[in-house]
Amino acid sequence: MGGNISPDQMYKNAMAIAEAGGLLHAVDRGSLPKIIETILSEALVLGLLRQGVSKYLAIFGHGSTDLGEVLRIYESAGVVRCFNFRNEIEMAHAATTLRWQYGETAAVVTSIGPGGLQAMAGSLASASNGVGVYHIYGDETTHGEGYNMQQVPKRQQGLFGQISALMGESYVLHTPEALRDAMRRGALRVNHPYQAGPFYLMLPLNTQPQKLTLNVTSLPEKPTLPRVTAADNDTFTQAVELLGDHDKIVIKAGGGTHDFSASVTQLAEKSGAAVALSPGSLGVLPNAHPQNMHVGGSKGSISGNFAMSEATLLIAIGTRAVCQADCSGIGYDNAEAVININGDLGDLTHYNKTLGLPGDIGATIEKLLAALKKAGGANLDKKANWLSQCAAKKAEWVAFKDERYAAAPIMDEVWDKPVMTQPAALKTVADFAKKIGAVKYFDAGDVQANGFQIMEDDDPGATFTETGASYMGYSASSVLAGAMADNPQYGIAFCGDGSFMMNPQALIDGVQHGAKGMIVIFDNRRMAAITGLQEAQYGHGYKTNDAVAVDYVAMASAVTGVSAHFGGYDADSLKAALDAAYKHDGLSVLHVPVYCGPDPLGGMGAYGSWNVGNWCEDVQTRYHTQDI
């Protein structure tokens, strides 16, 4: 290795850490010196250990051989674990779910060039959903001796650092001694309480083996930040006055409410508000809670969109007002005022007529509830008629859903026989997941859109829906997170045929790393969500299907260790296939043909507005005429 630091010395350092049970414990025991001579690659591994990061997802290349050697040594001592993958996007998704679901921060490692670009593309999911992950990419050398193979072929310095900085925050380790600053910035980015996301470390080929003197105890630790909320009590007094003045209140629970289920539920009950969920906040209120109106937004539901459009006071909590959450800005037709609870000032002030309550959602709601109690409550009797109207709409939505769940198989021209509708198939698998306690993953398209309308969750950890970027291939890749987690949970990926084919190598990596879960492919032989959109807007579907039949059971069976099953054409066959697939002690695949066509029973419908295609003019005109 470079820098005249021997592998034996690195192994000695690693064993000292392993035997002491941690980096600083080894320093305290004297088995690891406080000041060591090392190279940047080892220093980086130590820096990540200081923050509790010991899991690496890697595809090694010529741009990461030095770091790979350090990881080999440290894994042999039992200090880190490294999981090799076959696709950078796939492993970026798996790392996202490992942090999002299990709370374990990992580092994604790629070589220089295309590998980094692919991993960066996959990191859009973590960036869009506020999930902290480290990304470490090989980079061009710093001496400028000539093009390094696979660098951006342009005569400009540090281009990969610039590209990755556009996605989030990036640091080029141009000098080994810059590591301390890089790790401090990275620690805050991946652990930010409101705006977490990927942090990109560019690791030039020539600085990886460079020698440096490192003070191990100076490496930044994972930040521990206190909960904060607004100090101005008058603001909470104004908020209480709004709660008392308005009879029709809706809480929009965004993805940021995922960890604040109890707080949101209590605020809804004490204020007399109906709650409209976002696709990413299913389960924040239990499904049967009378004030849970289910999802509202550009797809939405009958009850969720009713509550949003009729309310005169909006309480926006942890939401970034994405199109699927607020109908491209026009979901609140009658809103006269807004209370917004958010840690990000941009999201906090998104709407006009806003009373902003910045800070931690839990701490802020606690203070608001205390102020409400002091004022004698929100006069819930005045809200009774509003909640009764909402309850009627929820009953209408439940009846609508039940009709679709009970729909018999419908004749499909592609399959040339009756097949299950997507709602019926999704509900069957969702019920099975609830029965066995499995977590559910969704990524993009018609499966996702129907899915978040159908899922009937009672806690926010039951479903992870990647609606931030709607990244095809996310759900199948997410099953692999369980293979790396300390306390794994059985997972079921709900994905369309198109989404599955984005990352089918998840089958190989799933077996390689011992994943236990199921990938259910709902196959309608087309991009049904886009076909439906084209037909609704222009009257014709165009280039969103193909004539190529794929035997997914045969494909999956070709991977040793995968148990593949055909789900059949009716609910009884699907239930039997689910039972058989679940019995396999490993990774299973289920292929389920589903209907796509004009019959309204074939889908869940749409209830909001969306600024896409030839709808843009109408939506944007309405947006510019609304007061909030």
Disulfide bonds with the S-S distance in Angstrom:
none
